[in-house]
Amino acid sequence: MVVVGYWLIVVTGVLELEDGDAVWLGLGGAPAGVTLSLLIALSWLLCLIGSQVVSGGPLIAVPFAAAGLAWLVTRGLLKPLRRLVPDGDRHSRGDFVGQPCVIRTGSATPDFGQAEVAAADGSTALVQVRTTGTDRLSRGDRALIFDYDKDGEFFLVMPHESEI
């Protein structure tokens, strides 16, 4: 139930985990959701087994021993998983900041616009753009991406004269 509850919280957006969030547990190298789900499930299973094997006063130590053993087992299981998760260059939207682009919609204003931008590998992407102030760009105008708004998920652009 704990893992299902955890995933419901993640899916609804109440909790957002980045892949590096499990590193502080010494369990980095795999997606944090997978790592934490495995750790929680193993802790529960080992705690259940321990509560059946141990009785009396030492029962209080079972959850702690289960958590420690689950951490060790999870760490061991993550070694082969790390090879499946690419460790190389991770591209992000922030990579486009500082790049020139070409407006592809009828216009780009503070409220609306799209532009085509070239990535470092030569591929192109159509991205949402917005201007600031009174700038208004028309289809085919060249612009420079100077910032990315994470909340609005769009790039801020300004007029730019150089060739793309």
Secondary structure, DSSP 8 states (H G I E B T S, - for coil): -HHHHHHHHHHTTSS---GGGGGGGT--SS-HHHHHHHHHHHHHHHHHHHHHH--SGGGGGHHHHHHHHHHHHHHHHHHHHHHHS--S----GGGGTT-EEEE-SSEE-SS--EEEEE-TTS-EEEEEEEE-TT--EETT-EEEEEEEETTTTEEEEEE--S--
